[in-house]
Amino acid sequence: MTESTSKDRKLGSVLKACRHLMVSVLLMLLGAGRELFALLNTSDEDNSGEISSGSINYRTGERDDGTDPYGWYDHR
């Protein structure tokens, strides 16, 4: 009887290690997928080529030359 419990403990230990390995691989794949999605998630507004410098106008949500009398800007 002790031989079967010893084998059961070894099998349980191996299964536990396999489960930890599978969870680690799954988390790694999810992280890689998230990074790939972040790289692919680019908007056309950022690459429009209109005004690439200037201040962000928080009223319109776009960059401009800072002359909007009703806009508010982040002055550094």
MITIZA-776136 format. One record per residue: residue number from 1; residue in three letters; x negated, y negated, z of N, C-alpha, C, O in turn. Coordinates in steps of 0.2 Angstrom, whole numbers, plus 5000, padded with zeros to 4 digits. Layout:
// MITIZA-776136
i NUM&aa Ala&n.x X&n.y Y&n.z Z&ca.x X&ca.y Y&ca.z Z&c.x X&c.y Y&c.z Z&o.x X&o.y Y&o.z Z
...
//
This chain:
// MITIZA-776136
i 1&aa Met&n.x 4996&n.y 5006&n.z 5000&ca.x 5000&ca.y 5000&ca.z 5000&c.x 4996&c.y 4994&c.z 5000&o.x 4998&o.y 4989&o.z 4997
i 2&aa Thr&n.x 4990&n.y 4994&n.z 5003&ca.x 4986&ca.y 4988&ca.z 5003&c.x 4983&c.y 4987&c.z 4996&o.x 4981&o.y 4981&o.z 4995
i 3&aa Glu&n.x 4982&n.y 4992&n.z 4992&ca.x 4979&ca.y 4991&ca.z 4986&c.x 4984&c.y 4987&c.z 4981&o.x 4982&o.y 4983&o.z 4978
i 4&aa Ser&n.x 4991&n.y 4988&n.z 4982&ca.x 4995&ca.y 4985&ca.z 4978&c.x 4996&c.y 4978&c.z 4980&o.x 4997&o.y 4973&o.z 4976
i 5&aa Thr&n.x 4996&n.y 4976&n.z 4986&ca.x 4997&ca.y 4969&ca.z 4989&c.x 4990&c.y 4965&c.z 4987&o.x 4991&o.y 4959&o.z 4985
i 6&aa Ser&n.x 4985&n.y 4969&n.z 4987&ca.x 4979&ca.y 4965&ca.z 4985&c.x 4979&c.y 4963&c.z 4977&o.x 4977&o.y 4958&o.z 4975
i 7&aa Lys&n.x 4982&n.y 4968&n.z 4973&ca.x 4982&ca.y 4967&ca.z 4966&c.x 4988&c.y 4961&c.z 4965&o.x 4987&o.y 4957&o.z 4961
i 8&aa Asp&n.x 4993&n.y 4961&n.z 4969&ca.x 4998&ca.y 4956&ca.z 4968&c.x 4995&c.y 4949&c.z 4970&o.x 4997&o.y 4944&o.z 4967
i 9&aa Arg&n.x 4991&n.y 4949&n.z 4975&ca.x 4988&ca.y 4943&ca.z 4977&c.x 4983&c.y 4940&c.z 4972&o.x 4983&o.y 4934&o.z 4970
i 10&aa Lys&n.x 4979&n.y 4945&n.z 4969&ca.x 4975&ca.y 4943&ca.z 4963&c.x 4979&c.y 4940&c.z 4957&o.x 4977&o.y 4935&o.z 4954
i 11&aa Leu&n.x 4984&n.y 4944&n.z 4956&ca.x 4989&ca.y 4942&ca.z 4950&c.x 4992&c.y 4935&c.z 4951&o.x 4992&o.y 4931&o.z 4947
i 12&aa Gly&n.x 4994&n.y 4934&n.z 4957&ca.x 4997&ca.y 4928&ca.z 4959&c.x 4992&c.y 4922&c.z 4959&o.x 4994&o.y 4917&o.z 4957
i 13&aa Ser&n.x 4986&n.y 4923&n.z 4961&ca.x 4981&ca.y 4918&ca.z 4960&c.x 4979&c.y 4917&c.z 4953&o.x 4978&o.y 4911&o.z 4951
i 14&aa Val&n.x 4979&n.y 4922&n.z 4949&ca.x 4978&ca.y 4921&ca.z 4942&c.x 4983&c.y 4917&c.z 4938&o.x 4982&o.y 4912&o.z 4935
i 15&aa Leu&n.x 4990&n.y 4919&n.z 4940&ca.x 4995&ca.y 4915&ca.z 4937&c.x 4996&c.y 4908&c.z 4940&o.x 4997&o.y 4903&o.z 4936
i 16&aa Lys&n.x 4994&n.y 4907&n.z 4946&ca.x 4994&ca.y 4900&ca.z 4948&c.x 4988&c.y 4896&c.z 4945&o.x 4989&o.y 4890&o.z 4943
i 17&aa Ala&n.x 4982&n.y 4899&n.z 4943&ca.x 4977&ca.y 4895&ca.z 4940&c.x 4979&c.y 4894&c.z 4933&o.x 4978&o.y 4888&o.z 4930
i 18&aa Cys&n.x 4983&n.y 4899&n.z 4929&ca.x 4985&ca.y 4898&ca.z 4923&c.x 4990&c.y 4892&c.z 4922&o.x 4990&o.y 4888&o.z 4918
i 19&aa Arg&n.x 4995&n.y 4892&n.z 4927&ca.x 5000&ca.y 4887&ca.z 4928&c.x 4997&c.y 4880&c.z 4928&o.x 4999&o.y 4875&o.z 4925
i 20&aa His&n.x 4991&n.y 4879&n.z 4933&ca.x 4988&ca.y 4873&ca.z 4933&c.x 4984&c.y 4871&c.z 4927&o.x 4984&o.y 4865&o.z 4925
i 21&aa Leu&n.x 4982&n.y 4876&n.z 4923&ca.x 4978&ca.y 4874&ca.z 4917&c.x 4983&c.y 4872&c.z 4912&o.x 4982&o.y 4867&o.z 4908
i 22&aa Met&n.x 4989&n.y 4875&n.z 4912&ca.x 4994&ca.y 4873&ca.z 4907&c.x 4997&c.y 4866&c.z 4908&o.x 4998&o.y 4862&o.z 4904
i 23&aa Val&n.x 4998&n.y 4865&n.z 4915&ca.x 5000&ca.y 4858&ca.z 4916&c.x 4995&c.y 4853&c.z 4915&o.x 4997&o.y 4847&o.z 4912
i 24&aa Ser&n.x 4989&n.y 4854&n.z 4916&ca.x 4983&ca.y 4849&ca.z 4914&c.x 4983&c.y 4848&c.z 4907&o.x 4982&o.y 4842&o.z 4905
i 25&aa Val&n.x 4984&n.y 4853&n.z 4903&ca.x 4983&ca.y 4853&ca.z 4895&c.x 4989&c.y 4849&c.z 4893&o.x 4989&o.y 4844&o.z 4889
i 26&aa Leu&n.x 4995&n.y 4850&n.z 4896&ca.x 5001&ca.y 4846&ca.z 4894&c.x 5001&c.y 4839&c.z 4895&o.x 5002&o.y 4835&o.z 4891
i 27&aa Leu&n.x 4998&n.y 4837&n.z 4901&ca.x 4997&ca.y 4830&ca.z 4903&c.x 4992&c.y 4827&c.z 4899&o.x 4993&o.y 4821&o.z 4897
i 28&aa Met&n.x 4987&n.y 4831&n.z 4897&ca.x 4982&ca.y 4828&ca.z 4892&c.x 4985&c.y 4826&c.z 4885&o.x 4984&o.y 4821&o.z 4882
i 29&aa Leu&n.x 4989&n.y 4831&n.z 4883&ca.x 4992&ca.y 4830&ca.z 4876&c.x 4997&c.y 4824&c.z 4877&o.x 4998&o.y 4820&o.z 4872
i 30&aa Leu&n.x 5001&n.y 4824&n.z 4882&ca.x 5006&ca.y 4818&ca.z 4883&c.x 5002&c.y 4811&c.z 4883&o.x 5004&o.y 4807&o.z 4880
i 31&aa Gly&n.x 4996&n.y 4811&n.z 4886&ca.x 4992&ca.y 4805&ca.z 4887&c.x 4990&c.y 4803&c.z 4880&o.x 4990&o.y 4797&o.z 4878
i 32&aa Ala&n.x 4987&n.y 4808&n.z 4876&ca.x 4985&ca.y 4807&ca.z 4869&c.x 4990&c.y 4805&c.z 4865&o.x 4989&o.y 4800&o.z 4861
i 33&aa Gly&n.x 4996&n.y 4808&n.z 4865&ca.x 5002&ca.y 4806&ca.z 4861&c.x 5004&c.y 4799&c.z 4863&o.x 5006&o.y 4795&o.z 4858
i 34&aa Arg&n.x 5004&n.y 4797&n.z 4869&ca.x 5005&ca.y 4790&ca.z 4871&c.x 5000&c.y 4785&c.z 4868&o.x 5002&o.y 4780&o.z 4866
i 35&aa Glu&n.x 4994&n.y 4787&n.z 4868&ca.x 4989&ca.y 4782&ca.z 4865&c.x 4990&c.y 4781&c.z 4858&o.x 4989&o.y 4776&o.z 4855
i 36&aa Leu&n.x 4991&n.y 4787&n.z 4854&ca.x 4993&ca.y 4787&ca.z 4847&c.x 4999&c.y 4782&c.z 4846&o.x 4999&o.y 4778&o.z 4841
i 37&aa Phe&n.x 5004&n.y 4783&n.z 4849&ca.x 5010&ca.y 4779&ca.z 4848&c.x 5008&c.y 4772&c.z 4850&o.x 5011&o.y 4768&o.z 4846
i 38&aa Ala&n.x 5004&n.y 4770&n.z 4854&ca.x 5003&ca.y 4763&ca.z 4856&c.x 4999&c.y 4760&c.z 4850&o.x 4999&o.y 4754&o.z 4848
i 39&aa Leu&n.x 4994&n.y 4764&n.z 4847&ca.x 4990&ca.y 4762&ca.z 4841&c.x 4995&c.y 4761&c.z 4835&o.x 4994&o.y 4756&o.z 4831
i 40&aa Leu&n.x 5000&n.y 4765&n.z 4834&ca.x 5004&ca.y 4765&ca.z 4828&c.x 5010&c.y 4759&c.z 4829&o.x 5013&o.y 4757&o.z 4824
i 41&aa Asn&n.x 5011&n.y 4757&n.z 4835&ca.x 5016&ca.y 4753&ca.z 4837&c.x 5014&c.y 4746&c.z 4836&o.x 5013&o.y 4742&o.z 4841
i 42&aa Thr&n.x 5013&n.y 4744&n.z 4830&ca.x 5011&ca.y 4737&ca.z 4828&c.x 5017&c.y 4733&c.z 4825&o.x 5020&o.y 4736&o.z 4821
i 43&aa Ser&n.x 5018&n.y 4727&n.z 4827&ca.x 5023&ca.y 4723&ca.z 4823&c.x 5020&c.y 4719&c.z 4818&o.x 5015&o.y 4717&o.z 4818
i 44&aa Asp&n.x 5025&n.y 4717&n.z 4813&ca.x 5023&ca.y 4713&ca.z 4807&c.x 5022&c.y 4706&c.z 4810&o.x 5018&o.y 4702&o.z 4806
i 45&aa Glu&n.x 5025&n.y 4704&n.z 4815&ca.x 5025&ca.y 4697&ca.z 4817&c.x 5018&c.y 4696&c.z 4820&o.x 5015&o.y 4690&o.z 4819
i 46&aa Asp&n.x 5014&n.y 4700&n.z 4823&ca.x 5007&ca.y 4699&ca.z 4825&c.x 5002&c.y 4698&c.z 4819&o.x 4997&o.y 4695&o.z 4820
i 47&aa Asn&n.x 5004&n.y 4701&n.z 4813&ca.x 4999&ca.y 4701&ca.z 4808&c.x 5002&c.y 4697&c.z 4802&o.x 5001&o.y 4698&o.z 4796
i 48&aa Ser&n.x 5006&n.y 4692&n.z 4804&ca.x 5010&ca.y 4688&ca.z 4798&c.x 5005&c.y 4684&c.z 4795&o.x 5006&o.y 4682&o.z 4789
i 49&aa Gly&n.x 5000&n.y 4681&n.z 4798&ca.x 4995&ca.y 4677&ca.z 4795&c.x 4997&c.y 4670&c.z 4795&o.x 4993&o.y 4666&o.z 4792
i 50&aa Glu&n.x 5002&n.y 4668&n.z 4798&ca.x 5004&ca.y 4661&ca.z 4798&c.x 4999&c.y 4657&c.z 4803&o.x 4994&o.y 4655&o.z 4801
i 51&aa Ile&n.x 5001&n.y 4656&n.z 4809&ca.x 4997&ca.y 4653&ca.z 4814&c.x 4994&c.y 4658&c.z 4818&o.x 4998&o.y 4661&o.z 4822
i 52&aa Ser&n.x 4987&n.y 4659&n.z 4818&ca.x 4984&ca.y 4664&ca.z 4822&c.x 4981&c.y 4661&c.z 4828&o.x 4979&o.y 4665&o.z 4833
i 53&aa Ser&n.x 4981&n.y 4655&n.z 4828&ca.x 4978&ca.y 4651&ca.z 4834&c.x 4983&c.y 4646&c.z 4837&o.x 4988&o.y 4645&o.z 4834
i 54&aa Gly&n.x 4981&n.y 4643&n.z 4842&ca.x 4986&ca.y 4639&ca.z 4845&c.x 4989&c.y 4641&c.z 4852&o.x 4986&o.y 4646&o.z 4855
i 55&aa Ser&n.x 4994&n.y 4638&n.z 4854&ca.x 4997&ca.y 4640&ca.z 4861&c.x 5003&c.y 4644&c.z 4860&o.x 5007&o.y 4643&o.z 4854
i 56&aa Ile&n.x 5005&n.y 4648&n.z 4864&ca.x 5011&ca.y 4651&ca.z 4864&c.x 5017&c.y 4647&c.z 4866&o.x 5017&o.y 4644&o.z 4872
i 57&aa Asn&n.x 5022&n.y 4646&n.z 4862&ca.x 5027&ca.y 4642&ca.z 4864&c.x 5033&c.y 4647&c.z 4867&o.x 5035&o.y 4651&o.z 4864
i 58&aa Tyr&n.x 5034&n.y 4646&n.z 4873&ca.x 5038&ca.y 4651&ca.z 4877&c.x 5045&c.y 4649&c.z 4875&o.x 5049&o.y 4654&o.z 4877
i 59&aa Arg&n.x 5047&n.y 4644&n.z 4872&ca.x 5054&ca.y 4643&ca.z 4870&c.x 5056&c.y 4647&c.z 4864&o.x 5061&o.y 4650&o.z 4864
i 60&aa Thr&n.x 5051&n.y 4647&n.z 4859&ca.x 5052&ca.y 4651&ca.z 4853&c.x 5049&c.y 4658&c.z 4853&o.x 5051&o.y 4662&o.z 4850
i 61&aa Gly&n.x 5044&n.y 4659&n.z 4858&ca.x 5041&ca.y 4665&ca.z 4858&c.x 5036&c.y 4666&c.z 4853&o.x 5034&o.y 4672&o.z 4852
i 62&aa Glu&n.x 5034&n.y 4661&n.z 4850&ca.x 5029&ca.y 4661&ca.z 4844&c.x 5023&c.y 4657&c.z 4846&o.x 5023&o.y 4652&o.z 4850
i 63&aa Arg&n.x 5018&n.y 4658&n.z 4842&ca.x 5012&ca.y 4653&ca.z 4842&c.x 5013&c.y 4647&c.z 4838&o.x 5016&o.y 4648&o.z 4832
i 64&aa Asp&n.x 5011&n.y 4641&n.z 4840&ca.x 5012&ca.y 4635&ca.z 4836&c.x 5006&c.y 4630&c.z 4838&o.x 5002&o.y 4632&o.z 4842
i 65&aa Asp&n.x 5006&n.y 4625&n.z 4835&ca.x 5001&ca.y 4620&ca.z 4836&c.x 5001&c.y 4616&c.z 4842&o.x 4997&o.y 4611&o.z 4843
i 66&aa Gly&n.x 5007&n.y 4617&n.z 4846&ca.x 5007&ca.y 4614&ca.z 4852&c.x 5011&c.y 4607&c.z 4852&o.x 5010&o.y 4603&o.z 4856
i 67&aa Thr&n.x 5014&n.y 4605&n.z 4846&ca.x 5018&ca.y 4599&ca.z 4846&c.x 5025&c.y 4599&c.z 4846&o.x 5029&o.y 4594&o.z 4845
i 68&aa Asp&n.x 5028&n.y 4605&n.z 4848&ca.x 5035&ca.y 4605&ca.z 4850&c.x 5037&c.y 4601&c.z 4856&o.x 5035&o.y 4603&o.z 4861
i 69&aa Pro&n.x 5041&n.y 4596&n.z 4855&ca.x 5043&ca.y 4592&ca.z 4861&c.x 5047&c.y 4595&c.z 4866&o.x 5047&o.y 4593&o.z 4872
i 70&aa Tyr&n.x 5051&n.y 4601&n.z 4864&ca.x 5055&ca.y 4604&ca.z 4869&c.x 5052&c.y 4611&c.z 4871&o.x 5055&o.y 4614&o.z 4875
i 71&aa Gly&n.x 5047&n.y 4613&n.z 4868&ca.x 5044&ca.y 4619&ca.z 4870&c.x 5039&c.y 4618&c.z 4876&o.x 5038&o.y 4613&o.z 4878
i 72&aa Trp&n.x 5038&n.y 4624&n.z 4880&ca.x 5033&ca.y 4624&ca.z 4885&c.x 5028&c.y 4629&c.z 4884&o.x 5029&o.y 4634&o.z 4881
i 73&aa Tyr&n.x 5022&n.y 4627&n.z 4886&ca.x 5016&ca.y 4630&ca.z 4884&c.x 5012&c.y 4632&c.z 4890&o.x 5012&o.y 4629&o.z 4895
i 74&aa Asp&n.x 5007&n.y 4637&n.z 4889&ca.x 5003&ca.y 4639&ca.z 4894&c.x 4996&c.y 4635&c.z 4893&o.x 4992&o.y 4638&o.z 4889
i 75&aa His&n.x 4995&n.y 4630&n.z 4897&ca.x 4989&ca.y 4626&ca.z 4896&c.x 4984&c.y 4629&c.z 4901&o.x 4985&o.y 4629&o.z 4907
i 76&aa Arg&n.x 4978&n.y 4631&n.z 4898&ca.x 4973&ca.y 4634&ca.z 4902&c.x 4968&c.y 4629&c.z 4904&o.x 4963&o.y 4630&o.z 4907
//
